[in-house]
């Protein structure tokens, strides 16, 4: 990891980010709006290349209204065949670079039928259905404790700030529990029914691993899902990644406005 951090620090010349943002499917062009230092993942020692449509695969360092920020334009996914260590490695690097607050965004399917595709959902908690944990293996005591507490992964204070910001901007939002699966296949209607019974409001193929590691690293975390479709069985419509991209594109201006203001308020 030292090689990774030293390489990045050489490129950013003393820039110390305090906020990290992981930009999910269809949301990456938020990072294109600022004067920035851009480093492709392919150039960073220890990083891999994201191969999913809608993910550019690069780190973007910039200032947002006086706040120093590093953004991931695209993330790694477990379903791409990467290990959980690779999936969450950038979060550990962000910690070493100085990040204290992490905003994690994703595209997700709505399980709660009272939610509507296009809604933004602040994540109050998650259920990890990936069948593994990104902290398995030798512990790095410089990052966190062997057995980290997960009783409040997503900061209640940050959720409250995000709610206040959304209300001020007149942007409708939801709050709920996010169920994380491995993908890449979408869930079956029976699985969605099970997740609903267990208390999940939305489902996706990311976020929980990064959030677990960020909490382990002592970061404050805000999770925001863009609900791009109804999950399987909620309606009779077949699911497609194209729908995810199209819905994210439709609502991204509201999303970008909200994210910009939240960064300003932190």
PAZAPA-4460 file (N, C-alpha, C; in steps of 0.05 Angstrom, whole numbers, plus 32768, in hexadecimal, padded with zeros to 4 digits):
% residues 266
    n_x    n_y    n_z   ca_x   ca_y   ca_z    c_x    c_y    c_z   seq   type   mol
   8010   7FE8   8000   8000   8000   8000   8011   8019   8000     1      X     A
   8028   8018   800D   803A   8030   800D   8041   8039   7FF1     2      X     A
   8046   8025   7FDF   804D   802B   7FC3   8036   803B   7FB6     3      X     A
   801D   8031   7FBB   8005   803F   7FB0   8003   805B   7FBA     4      X     A
   8004   805E   7FD4   8000   8079   7FE1   8017   808C   7FD8     5      X     A
   802F   8082   7FD7   8045   8094   7FCF   8043   809C   7FB2     6      X     A
   803A   808A   7FA1   8036   8091   7F85   8021   80A7   7F82     7      X     A
   800B   80A3   7F90   7FF5   80B7   7F8E   7FFE   80D2   7F99     8      X     A
   800B   80D2   7FB0   8014   80EB   7FBC   8028   80FA   7FAA     9      X     A
   8038   80EB   7F9C   804B   80F8   7F88   803B   8106   7F72    10      X     A
   8024   80FA   7F6A   8014   8106   7F55   8004   811E   7F5E    11      X     A
   7FFB   811E   7F77   7FE9   8133   7F80   7FF7   8149   7F8F    12      X     A
   8011   8146   7F94   8021   815C   7F9E   8018   8169   7FB8    13      X     A
   8013   815A   7FCD   800C   8166   7FE6   7FEE   816A   7FEB    14      X     A
   7FDE   8163   7FD7   7FC1   8165   7FDA   7FB8   814F   7FEE    15      X     A
   7FAA   8157   8003   7FA1   8144   8017   7F82   8144   8017    16      X     A
   7F76   812F   800B   7F59   812F   800A   7F4D   8128   8026    17      X     A
   7F37   8136   802C   7F28   8130   8045   7F0E   8121   8040    18      X     A
   7F04   8123   8028   7EEB   8115   8020   7EF1   8102   8009    19      X     A
   7EE7   80E9   800B   7EE9   80D6   7FF5   7ECD   80D1   7FEB    20      X     A
   7ECA   80CE   7FD0   7EB0   80C8   7FC4   7EB4   80B0   7FB1    21      X     A
   7EA4   809C   7FB4   7EA3   8086   7FA0   7E8B   808A   7F8F    22      X     A
   7E8F   808E   7F75   7E79   8094   7F62   7E71   807A   7F54    23      X     A
   7E57   8073   7F57   7E4D   805A   7F4C   7E44   805C   7F2F    24      X     A
   7E37   8048   7F26   7E2F   8045   7F0A   7E1F   805E   7F00    25      X     A
   7E28   8069   7EEA   7E1A   8080   7EDE   7E1E   809A   7EEB    26      X     A
   7E2D   809B   7F01   7E30   80B3   7F11   7E4C   80BF   7F0F    27      X     A
   7E5D   80B4   7EFF   7E79   80BB   7EFF   7E7E   80D7   7EF5    28      X     A
   7E6D   80E3   7EE4   7E74   80FD   7ED9   7E71   8113   7EEC    29      X     A
   7E68   810E   7F05   7E6A   8123   7F1A   7E86   812D   7F1D    30      X     A
   7E9A   811A   7F1A   7EB6   8121   7F1D   7EC1   8132   7F06    31      X     A
   7EB2   8134   7EF0   7EBC   8143   7ED9   7EB8   8161   7EDB    32      X     A
   7EAB   816A   7EF1   7EA3   8186   7EF3   7EB7   8197   7F01    33      X     A
   7ECE   818C   7F08   7EE1   819B   7F19   7EFD   819A   7F0D    34      X     A
   7F0C   81B0   7F12   7F28   81B0   7F0B   7F36   819B   7F1C    35      X     A
   7F44   8189   7F11   7F4D   8172   7F21   7F67   8166   7F17    36      X     A
   7F72   8155   7F29   7F88   8143   7F22   7F7C   8127   7F1E    37      X     A
   7F81   811C   7F07   7F75   8102   7F00   7F8A   80EC   7EFE    38      X     A
   7F86   80D6   7F0B   7F99   80C0   7F09   7F89   80A7   7F02    39      X     A
   7F8D   809C   7EEA   7F7F   8083   7EE3   7F88   806C   7EF5    40      X     A
   7F75   805A   7EFB   7F7C   8043   7F0C   7F92   8033   7F00    41      X     A
   7F93   8031   7EE5   7FA7   8021   7ED8   7FC3   802A   7EDD    42      X     A
   7FC7   8043   7EE6   7FE1   804E   7EEB   7FEA   804B   7F08    43      X     A
   7FD7   8044   7F1A   7FDC   8044   7F37   7FE5   8028   7F40    44      X     A
   7FFD   8026   7F4B   8006   800C   7F55   7FF2   8001   7F6A    45      X     A
   7FEA   7FE8   7F66   7FD8   7FDB   7F79   7FBA   7FDE   7F71    46      X     A
   7FB4   7FEF   7F5D   7F98   7FF2   7F54   7F94   7FE0   7F3B    47      X     A
   7F7B   7FD9   7F37   7F72   7FCA   7F20   7F61   7FDC   7F0E    48      X     A
   7F57   7FD2   7EF8   7F46   7FE1   7EE6   7F2A   7FD8   7EE8    49      X     A
   7F17   7FEC   7EED   7EFB   7FE5   7EED   7EF1   7FE1   7ED1    50      X     A
   7EE1   7FCD   7ECC   7ED9   7FC5   7EB1   7EBB   7FC8   7EAC    51      X     A
   7EAD   7FD6   7EBD   7E8F   7FD7   7EBB   7E87   7FF0   7EAD    52      X     A
   7E73   7FEE   7E9B   7E68   8005   7E8D   7E5F   801A   7EA1    53      X     A
   7E67   8033   7E9C   7E60   8049   7EAF   7E75   804F   7EC4    54      X     A
   7E8B   8040   7EC3   7EA1   8044   7ED6   7EBB   804B   7EC7    55      X     A
   7EC5   8064   7ECA   7EDC   806C   7EBB   7EF6   8061   7EC6    56      X     A
   7EF7   805B   7EE0   7F0F   804F   7EEC   7F26   8062   7EF0    57      X     A
   7F22   8077   7F00   7F38   8089   7F06   7F32   8098   7F20    58      X     A
   7F48   80A1   7F2D   7F46   80B2   7F45   7F46   80CF   7F3C    59      X     A
   7F35   80DF   7F48   7F33   80FC   7F41   7F36   810C   7F5B    60      X     A
   7F4B   811D   7F5C   7F50   812E   7F73   7F49   814A   7F6C    61      X     A
   7F38   8157   7F7D   7F2F   8172   7F77   7F26   8180   7F91    62      X     A
   7F20   819A   7F8E   7F13   81A8   7FA4   7EF7   81AE   7F9D    63      X     A
   7EE5   81AA   7FB0   7EC8   81B0   7FAD   7EC1   81C4   7FC2    64      X     A
   7EBE   81DD   7FBA   7EB7   81F3   7FCC   7EC9   81F3   7FE5    65      X     A
   7EE3   81F0   7FDF   7EF7   81F2   7FF5   7EFD   81D8   8002    66      X     A
   7EEE   81C3   7FFC   7EF3   81A9   8009   7F04   8198   7FF6    67      X     A
   7F19   818C   8000   7F2B   817B   7FF0   7F1F   815F   7FEE    68      X     A
   7F1C   8155   7FD5   7F0C   813D   7FD0   7F1C   812B   7FBE    69      X     A
   7F1A   8111   7FC2   7F22   80FD   7FAF   7F0A   80EC   7FA7    70      X     A
   7F06   80E8   7F8D   7EF0   80D9   7F83   7EF9   80C1   7F73    71      X     A
   7EEB   80AB   7F77   7EEF   8093   7F67   7EDA   8094   7F50    72      X     A
   7EE3   8098   7F38   7ED1   8096   7F21   7ED0   8079   7F19    73      X     A
   7EBE   806B   7F26   7EBC   804E   7F22   7EC9   803E   7F38    74      X     A
   7EBE   8027   7F3E   7EC7   8017   7F54   7ECD   7FFB   7F49    75      X     A
   7ED9   7FEB   7F5A   7EDD   7FCE   7F54   7EC5   7FBF   7F5F    76      X     A
   7EBF   7FA9   7F52   7EA8   7F98   7F5B   7EB2   7F7C   7F60    77      X     A
   7EA8   7F70   7F75   7EAE   7F54   7F7B   7EA7   7F41   7F64    78      X     A
   7E91   7F48   7F55   7E89   7F37   7F3F   7E9B   7F38   7F27    79      X     A
   7EAD   7F4B   7F26   7EC1   7F4C   7F10   7ED7   7F38   7F14    80      X     A
   7ED6   7F2A   7F2B   7EEB   7F16   7F31   7F01   7F21   7F43    81      X     A
   7EFF   7F3A   7F4C   7F12   7F45   7F5E   7F0E   7F3A   7F7A    82      X     A
   7F23   7F39   7F89   7F20   7F32   7FA5   7F14   7F49   7FB5    83      X     A
   7F0A   7F43   7FCD   7EFF   7F58   7FDE   7F15   7F6C   7FE5    84      X     A
   7F2D   7F62   7FE8   7F43   7F74   7FEE   7F47   7F89   7FD7    85      X     A
   7F45   7F80   7FBE   7F48   7F92   7FA8   7F30   7FA6   7FA7    86      X     A
   7F18   7F9B   7FAB   7F00   7FAC   7FAB   7F02   7FC3   7FBF    87      X     A
   7F0E   7FBE   7FD6   7F0E   7FD2   7FEB   7F29   7FE0   7FEF    88      X     A
   7F3D   7FD7   7FDF   7F57   7FE3   7FE1   7F57   8002   7FDE    89      X     A
   7F48   800D   7FCB   7F48   802A   7FC9   7F3E   8039   7FE2    90      X     A
   7F2D   802D   7FF1   7F23   8039   800A   7F3A   803B   801E    91      X     A
   7F4A   8026   8020   7F61   8026   8032   7F75   803B   8029    92      X     A
   7F79   803E   800F   7F8B   8052   8004   7F81   806E   800B    93      X     A
   7F66   8072   8008   7F5B   808C   800F   7F60   8093   802C    94      X     A
   7F5E   807F   803E   7F64   8083   805A   7F80   808D   805D    95      X     A
   7F93   8080   8050   7FAF   8087   8052   7FB5   80A3   8047    96      X     A
   7FA4   80AB   8033   7FA8   80C6   8027   7F9C   80DC   8039    97      X     A
   7F8C   80D5   804C   7F82   80E9   805F   7F63   80EB   8060    98      X     A
   7F55   80DB   8050   7F38   80DD   804F   7F2B   80D5   806A    99      X     A
   7F19   80E7   8073   7F0B   80E2   808C   7EED   80DC   8088   100      X     A
   7EE2   80E6   8072   7EC6   80E1   806C   7EC4   80D5   8050   101      X     A
   7EB4   80BF   804E   7EB1   80B1   8035   7E93   80B1   802D   102      X     A
   7E8E   80BB   8015   7E73   80BA   800A   7E73   80A4   7FF5   103      X     A
   7E62   8090   7FF9   7E60   8079   7FE7   7E46   807A   7FD7   104      X     A
   7E47   807A   7FBD   7E2F   807B   7FAD   7E2D   8062   7F9D   105      X     A
   7E14   805B   7F95   7E10   8043   7F84   7DF6   8046   7F75   106      X     A
   7DF3   8034   7F62   7DD9   8030   7F55   7DCD   8017   7F62   107      X     A
   7DB4   8018   7F69   7DA7   8001   7F77   7D8B   7FFD   7F6D   108      X     A
   7D81   7FE5   7F73   7D66   7FDE   7F6C   7D54   7FE2   7F85   109      X     A
   7D3D   7FEE   7F80   7D2A   7FF3   7F97   7D1B   7FD9   7F9E   110      X     A
   7D1C   7FD2   7FB7   7D0D   7FBB   7FC1   7CF2   7FC6   7FCC   111      X     A
   7CF4   7FDC   7FDA   7CDC   7FE9   7FE6   7CCB   7FF4   7FCF   112      X     A
   7CB3   7FEA   7FCD   7CA1   7FF1   7FB7   7C97   800E   7FB9   113      X     A
   7C9A   801A   7FD1   7C92   8036   7FD4   7CA7   8049   7FC9   114      X     A
   7CBF   803F   7FC3   7CD4   804F   7FB7   7CD0   804E   7F98   115      X     A
   7CDC   8062   7F8B   7CD9   8065   7F6E   7CF4   8066   7F60   116      X     A
   7CF8   8058   7F4A   7D11   805B   7F3B   7D17   8078   7F35   117      X     A
   7D2F   8080   7F3A   7D36   809C   7F38   7D39   80A9   7F54   118      X     A
   7D2E   809D   7F68   7D32   80A7   7F84   7D4F   80A4   7F8D   119      X     A
   7D58   80B5   7F9F   7D71   80B2   7FAC   7D6B   80A8   7FC8   120      X     A
   7D7A   8094   7FD2   7D76   8089   7FEC   7D8F   808B   7FFD   121      X     A
   7D8D   8098   8014   7DA3   8099   8027   7DA3   807E   8036   122      X     A
   7DBA   8071   8036   7DBC   8057   8042   7DBF   8059   8060   123      X     A
   7DAD   804D   806F   7DAD   804D   808C   7DBD   8036   8097   124      X     A
   7DBE   8020   8088   7DCC   8008   8091   7DCE   7FF5   8079   125      X     A
   7DDE   7FE0   807C   7DDF   7FCD   8066   7DDE   7FB0   8071   126      X     A
   7DD7   7F9E   805F   7DD8   7F81   8065   7DEB   7F76   8050   127      X     A
   7E00   7F69   805A   7E15   7F5F   8048   7E0E   7F42   8040   128      X     A
   7E04   7F3F   8027   7DFD   7F25   801C   7E13   7F1B   8009   129      X     A
   7E2B   7F26   800B   7E40   7F1D   7FF8   7E4C   7F02   8000   130      X     A
   7E47   7EF9   8018   7E51   7EE0   8021   7E6E   7EE1   802B   131      X     A
   7E79   7EF9   802D   7E95   7EFC   8037   7E98   7F17   8044   132      X     A
   7EB0   7F1C   804D   7EB5   7F36   805B   7ED0   7F40   8052   133      X     A
   7ED2   7F5A   804A   7EEB   7F64   8040   7F02   7F66   8054   134      X     A
   7EFC   7F62   806E   7F10   7F63   8083   7F1D   7F48   8089   135      X     A
   7F13   7F33   807B   7F1F   7F18   8080   7F3D   7F19   8077   136      X     A
   7F4E   7F0E   8088   7F6A   7F0D   8082   7F7A   7F1B   8098   137      X     A
   7F93   7F1E   8094   7FA4   7F2B   80A8   7F9C   7F48   80AC   138      X     A
   7F9A   7F50   80C6   7F91   7F6C   80CB   7FA8   7F7F   80C9   139      X     A
   7FA2   7F97   80BE   7FB5   7FAD   80BD   7FAF   7FC0   80D4   140      X     A
   7FBE   7FBF   80EA   7FB8   7FCF   8101   7FBB   7FED   80FC   141      X     A
   7FC9   7FF4   80E7   7FCB   8011   80E0   7FB2   801C   80D5   142      X     A
   7FA0   800A   80CC   7F86   8013   80C1   7F6F   8011   80D4   143      X     A
   7F6E   7FFB   80E4   7F58   7FF7   80F6   7F5B   7FDF   8107   144      X     A
   7F48   7FDB   8119   7F48   7FC5   812C   7F3F   7FAB   811F   145      X     A
   7F47   7F95   812A   7F40   7F7A   811F   7F22   7F76   811E   146      X     A
   7F13   7F7F   8132   7EF7   7F7B   8134   7EE8   7F95   8136   147      X     A
   7EE4   7FA3   811F   7ED8   7FBE   8120   7EBA   7FBD   8125   148      X     A
   7EB0   7FD1   8133   7E93   7FD3   8139   7E85   7FDD   8120   149      X     A
   7E6E   7FD0   811A   7E5E   7FD8   8103   7E41   7FE0   810B   150      X     A
   7E3E   7FEA   8124   7E24   7FF1   812D   7E19   800B   8120   151      X     A
   7E2C   801B   8115   7E23   8033   8106   7E37   8038   80EF   152      X     A
   7E33   8028   80DA   7E45   802A   80C3   7E41   8045   80B5   153      X     A
   7E27   804C   80B1   7E21   8064   80A2   7E1A   807A   80B7   154      X     A
   7E29   808F   80B7   7E27   80A4   80CB   7E0C   80B1   80CD   155      X     A
   7DFF   80AF   80E4   7DE5   80BC   80E8   7DE7   80DA   80E4   156      X     A
   7DFD   80E6   80ED   7E01   8103   80E9   7E03   810A   80CC   157      X     A
   7E11   80FA   80BC   7E13   8100   809F   7DF8   80FC   8091   158      X     A
   7DE9   80E7   8099   7DCF   80E3   808E   7DBD   80FB   8094   159      X     A
   7DBE   8105   80AC   7DAE   811D   80B4   7DB6   8135   80A3   160      X     A
   7DD0   8139   809F   7DD9   814F   808E   7DD0   814C   8072   161      X     A
   7DD1   8133   8068   7DC8   812E   804C   7DAA   8133   8049   162      X     A
   7D9B   812B   805D   7D7E   8130   805C   7D78   814E   805C   163      X     A
   7D85   815D   806D   7D82   817A   806E   7D89   8187   8053   164      X     A
   7D9E   817D   8047   7DA7   8187   802D   7D93   8181   8018   165      X     A
   7D89   8169   8017   7D75   8161   8003   7D5C   8172   8006   166      X     A
   7D53   8176   801E   7D3B   8187   8023   7D40   81A3   8019   167      X     A
   7D57   81AE   801F   7D5E   81C9   8016   7D5D   81CC   7FF8   168      X     A
   7D66   81B7   7FEA   7D67   81B7   7FCD   7D4D   81AE   7FC0   169      X     A
   7D3A   81A6   7FD1   7D21   819C   7FC7   7D24   8182   7FB6   170      X     A
   7D36   8171   7FC0   7D3B   8158   7FB2   7D2F   8142   7FC4   171      X     A
   7D1D   8132   7FB8   7D10   811D   7FC8   7D24   8106   7FCD   172      X     A
   7D21   80F9   7FE3   7D34   80E4   7FEA   7D25   80CE   7FFA   173      X     A
   7D32   80B8   7FFD   7D29   80A2   800E   7D40   809B   8021   174      X     A
   7D39   808C   8035   7D4D   8080   8047   7D48   8062   804A   175      X     A
   7D5D   8052   804B   7D57   8036   804E   7D70   8025   8050   176      X     A
   7D6B   800B   8053   7D81   7FF7   8056   7D88   7FEC   803B   177      X     A
   7DA2   7FE9   8036   7DAD   7FE0   801D   7DB6   7FC3   8020   178      X     A
   7DAD   7FB2   800E   7DB6   7F96   800E   7DCC   7F93   7FF8   179      X     A
   7DE3   7F89   8000   7DF9   7F86   7FED   7DFC   7F68   7FE5   180      X     A
   7DFC   7F64   7FCB   7DFF   7F49   7FC0   7E19   7F49   7FAE   181      X     A
   7E21   7F31   7FA5   7E39   7F30   7F94   7E33   7F38   7F77   182      X     A
   7E1B   7F31   7F6D   7E17   7F33   7F50   7E29   7F1E   7F42   183      X     A
   7E2C   7F20   7F28   7E21   7F34   7F16   7E05   7F2F   7F0D   184      X     A
   7DFA   7F17   7F12   7DDE   7F13   7F0B   7DCC   7F23   7F1E   185      X     A
   7DB6   7F2D   7F14   7DA3   7F3A   7F25   7D96   7F25   7F37   186      X     A
   7D89   7F2E   7F4C   7D7D   7F1C   7F60   7D64   7F10   7F55   187      X     A
   7D5C   7EF9   7F60   7D42   7EED   7F58   7D2C   7EFA   7F69   188      X     A
   7D13   7EF8   7F5F   7CFD   7F02   7F6F   7CFC   7EF6   7F8B   189      X     A
   7D02   7EDD   7F8E   7D02   7ED0   7FA9   7D17   7EDC   7FBB   190      X     A
   7D2E   7EE2   7FAF   7D44   7EEF   7FBF   7D3B   7F0B   7FC8   191      X     A
   7D2F   7F1A   7FB6   7D26   7F35   7FBD   7D11   7F34   7FD3   192      X     A
   7CFF   7F20   7FD1   7CEB   7F1D   7FE6   7CF8   7F18   8001   193      X     A
   7D0D   7F07   8001   7D1C   7F01   8019   7D29   7F1A   8024   194      X     A
   7D36   7F29   8013   7D44   7F42   801C   7D30   7F55   8028   195      X     A
   7D18   7F57   801C   7D03   7F69   8026   7CFA   7F60   8042   196      X     A
   7CF6   7F46   8045   7CEE   7F3C   8060   7D04   7F42   8075   197      X     A
   7D1D   7F42   806C   7D33   7F47   807F   7D37   7F65   8084   198      X     A
   7D29   7F76   8075   7D2A   7F93   807B   7D38   7FA4   8067   199      X     A
   7D40   7F99   8050   7D4E   7FA8   803C   7D3B   7FB8   802B   200      X     A
   7D43   7FD1   8024   7D33   7FE2   8013   7D3E   7FE5   7FF7   201      X     A
   7D57   7FDE   7FF3   7D64   7FDF   7FD9   7D7A   7FCA   7FD8   202      X     A
   7D82   7FC3   7FBF   7D96   7FAF   7FBB   7DA9   7FB7   7FA6   203      X     A
   7DC3   7FAF   7FAA   7DD7   7FB6   7F96   7DEF   7FA3   7F99   204      X     A
   7E03   7FA8   7F88   7E1A   7F96   7F86   7E34   7FA3   7F8F   205      X     A
   7E33   7FB6   7FA2   7E4B   7FC3   7FAB   7E46   7FCF   7FC7   206      X     A
   7E56   7FE2   7FCF   7E52   7FF4   7FE5   7E58   7FE8   8001   207      X     A
   7E4C   7FD2   8007   7E50   7FC6   8022   7E6E   7FC0   8027   208      X     A
   7E7C   7FB4   8014   7E99   7FAF   801A   7EA8   7FC8   801F   209      X     A
   7EA4   7FDD   800E   7EB2   7FF6   8012   7EAB   8003   802D   210      X     A
   7E91   8001   8033   7E87   800E   804C   7E93   7FFF   8065   211      X     A
   7E94   7FE5   8064   7EA0   7FD6   807A   7EBD   7FDE   807E   212      X     A
   7ECC   7FE0   8069   7EE8   7FE8   806B   7EEC   8005   8073   213      X     A
   7EDB   8017   8069   7EDC   8033   8071   7ED6   8036   808F   214      X     A
   7EC2   8027   8099   7EBC   8028   80B5   7ED3   801D   80C6   215      X     A
   7EDF   8008   80BD   7EF6   7FFC   80C9   7F0D   8010   80CB   216      X     A
   7F0F   8021   80B6   7F25   8035   80B5   7F1E   804E   80C5   217      X     A
   7F06   804F   80D1   7EFF   8066   80E1   7EF3   807D   80D2   218      X     A
   7EEA   8079   80BA   7EDE   808E   80AA   7EC0   8092   80B2   219      X     A
   7EB7   80AA   80AE   7E9A   80B0   80AE   7E8F   80AA   8093   220      X     A
   7E78   809D   8091   7E6F   8093   8077   7E52   809D   8072   221      X     A
   7E4E   80A6   8059   7E33   80AC   804F   7E2F   809B   8036   222      X     A
   7E1A   808B   8035   7E13   807B   801E   7DFA   8085   8010   223      X     A
   7DFC   8088   7FF6   7DE5   8092   7FE6   7DE1   807F   7FCE   224      X     A
   7DC9   8073   7FCD   7DC1   8062   7FB6   7DB0   8072   7FA3   225      X     A
   7DB6   8070   7F89   7DA4   8079   7F75   7D93   8061   7F6D   226      X     A
   7D79   8062   7F73   7D68   804B   7F6D   7D60   804C   7F50   227      X     A
   7D6C   803A   7F40   7D6A   803C   7F23   7D54   802A   7F18   228      X     A
   7D4A   8018   7F28   7D36   8005   7F1E   7D29   7FF8   7F36   229      X     A
   7D13   7FE9   7F31   7D08   7FD8   7F46   7D16   7FBD   7F45   230      X     A
   7D1B   7FB2   7F5C   7D28   7F97   7F5D   7D15   7F82   7F52   231      X     A
   7D20   7F6B   7F4C   7D11   7F55   7F3F   7CF8   7F4D   7F50   232      X     A
   7CE2   7F4B   7F42   7CCA   7F43   7F4F   7CB9   7F59   7F5A   233      X     A
   7CC5   7F71   7F5E   7CB5   7F88   7F67   7CA2   7F91   7F51   234      X     A
   7CAB   7F90   7F38   7C9A   7F93   7F21   7CA0   7F7C   7F0E   235      X     A
   7C93   7F7B   7EF8   7C97   7F65   7EE4   7CAC   7F6C   7ECF   236      X     A
   7CB9   7F83   7ED2   7CCC   7F8C   7EBE   7CE7   7F7E   7EC0   237      X     A
   7CF2   7F73   7EAB   7D0D   7F67   7EAC   7D22   7F7C   7EB2   238      X     A
   7D37   7F74   7EBF   7D4C   7F87   7EC7   7D63   7F87   7EB3   239      X     A
   7D6F   7F9F   7EB0   7D86   7FA2   7E9E   7D99   7FB8   7EA8   240      X     A
   7DB3   7FB5   7EA2   7DC6   7FC9   7EAA   7DC1   7FE3   7E9B   241      X     A
   7DB6   7FE1   7E83   7DB1   7FF9   7E73   7D9D   800B   7E81   242      X     A
   7D89   7FFE   7E8E   7D75   800D   7E9D   7D83   801C   7EB5   243      X     A
   7D96   800E   7EC1   7DA5   801B   7ED7   7DB3   8034   7ECE   244      X     A
   7DC1   8032   7EB7   7DD0   8049   7EAC   7DBD   805F   7EA5   245      X     A
   7DA7   8058   7E98   7D94   806D   7E8E   7D86   807C   7EA5   246      X     A
   7D7E   806D   7EBA   7D71   807A   7ED0   7D85   808C   7EE0   247      X     A
   7D9E   8081   7EE4   7DB2   8091   7EF1   7DB8   80AB   7EE1   248      X     A
   7DB8   80A9   7EC7   7DBC   80C1   7EB6   7DA5   80D5   7EB9   249      X     A
   7D8D   80CB   7EBC   7D76   80DC   7EBE   7D76   80EC   7ED8   250      X     A
   7D80   80E1   7EED   7D7E   80EE   7F07   7D99   80FA   7F10   251      X     A
   7DAE   80F8   7EFF   7DC8   80FF   7F09   7DCB   811D   7F0F   252      X     A
   7DBC   812E   7F02   7DBF   814B   7F09   7DB6   8150   7F25   253      X     A
   7DA0   8145   7F2E   7D97   8147   7F4A   7DAC   813B   7F5C   254      X     A
   7DB6   8124   7F54   7DCB   8117   7F64   7DE4   8128   7F67   255      X     A
   7DED   8133   7F51   7E05   8143   7F51   7E01   815D   7F62   256      X     A
   7DEA   8169   7F60   7DE3   8180   7F70   7DE4   817A   7F8D   257      X     A
   7DD8   8163   7F94   7DD7   815B   7FB0   7DF3   8155   7FBB   258      X     A
   7E02   8146   7FAB   7E1D   813E   7FB3   7E2F   8156   7FB7   259      X     A
   7E2D   816A   7FA5   7E3C   8182   7FA6   7E37   8191   7FC0   260      X     A
   7E1D   8193   7FC7   7E15   81A2   7FDF   7E1D   8193   7FF8   261      X     A
   7E1A   8178   7FF7   7E23   8169   800F   7E40   816C   8014   262      X     A
   7E51   816C   7FFF   7E6E   8170   8003   7E73   818B   800F   263      X     A
   7E64   819F   8006   7E68   81BA   8011   7E61   81BB   802E   264      X     A
   7E4D   81AC   8037   7E44   81AC   8053   7E56   819C   8066   265      X     A
   7E67   818B   805B   7E77   8179   806D   7E8D   8189   807A   266      X     A
***
